[in-house]
Amino acid sequence: MTKNMGNLDRLFRLVVVVAIGAAYAMGQLSGTLAIILGVVAVMFLLTSLVGTCPAYLPFGLSTRGKN
């Protein structure tokens, strides 16, 4: 897969993952909301580590900038 995420995009997603994890750890999230945000956090973590966002592909989007 072609990488289509820039460093700022990846960093933003990692910050969101940490925020969701912290909210869960502090007991601010529970029930269905915790499950939904947990799935979002896992997806954000995986896309950040890989550098490719499958949702960007059909639209030809990229936050990498010009090389």
C-alpha positions as CSV (number, residue, x, y, z in Angstrom):
1,M,0.0,0.0,0.0
2,T,1.1,3.5,-0.8
3,K,1.7,5.7,2.3
4,N,-0.7,8.6,2.2
5,M,-0.4,10.1,5.7
6,G,2.0,12.9,6.6
7,N,3.7,13.2,9.9
8,L,1.3,15.8,11.3
9,D,-1.7,13.6,10.5
10,R,0.0,10.6,12.2
11,L,0.9,12.7,15.2
12,F,-2.7,14.0,15.6
13,R,-4.0,10.5,15.4
14,L,-1.6,9.3,18.1
15,V,-2.6,12.2,20.4
16,V,-6.3,11.2,19.9
17,V,-5.3,7.6,20.9
18,V,-3.6,8.8,24.0
19,A,-6.5,11.0,24.9
20,I,-9.1,8.2,24.5
21,G,-6.8,5.9,26.5
22,A,-6.4,8.4,29.3
23,A,-10.2,9.1,29.4
24,Y,-10.8,5.4,29.7
25,A,-8.1,4.9,32.4
26,M,-9.6,7.7,34.5
27,G,-13.1,6.2,34.3
28,Q,-14.6,8.9,32.1
29,L,-15.7,6.4,29.4
30,S,-17.9,3.4,29.9
31,G,-20.4,1.3,28.1
32,T,-21.1,1.6,24.4
33,L,-19.2,4.9,24.1
34,A,-16.1,3.2,25.5
35,I,-16.4,0.4,23.0
36,I,-16.9,2.7,20.0
37,L,-14.0,5.0,21.0
38,G,-11.8,2.0,21.7
39,V,-12.4,0.8,18.1
40,V,-11.6,4.2,16.8
41,A,-8.4,4.4,18.9
42,V,-7.2,1.0,17.6
43,M,-7.9,2.0,14.0
44,F,-6.1,5.4,14.5
45,L,-3.2,3.6,16.1
46,L,-2.8,1.0,13.3
47,T,-3.1,3.6,10.5
48,S,-0.6,5.9,12.3
49,L,1.9,3.0,12.6
50,V,1.4,1.9,9.0
51,G,1.2,5.4,7.5
52,T,-1.7,4.5,5.3
53,C,-5.4,5.5,5.8
54,P,-7.7,3.2,3.8
55,A,-10.4,5.9,3.9
56,Y,-8.2,8.3,1.9
57,L,-7.6,5.8,-0.9
58,P,-11.0,6.0,-2.8
59,F,-10.8,9.8,-2.9
60,G,-7.1,10.0,-3.8
61,L,-6.3,12.0,-0.7
62,S,-2.9,12.4,0.8
63,T,-1.5,14.4,3.7
64,R,2.1,13.6,2.8
65,G,2.8,16.6,0.7
66,K,4.8,16.7,-2.5
67,N,8.0,14.7,-2.8
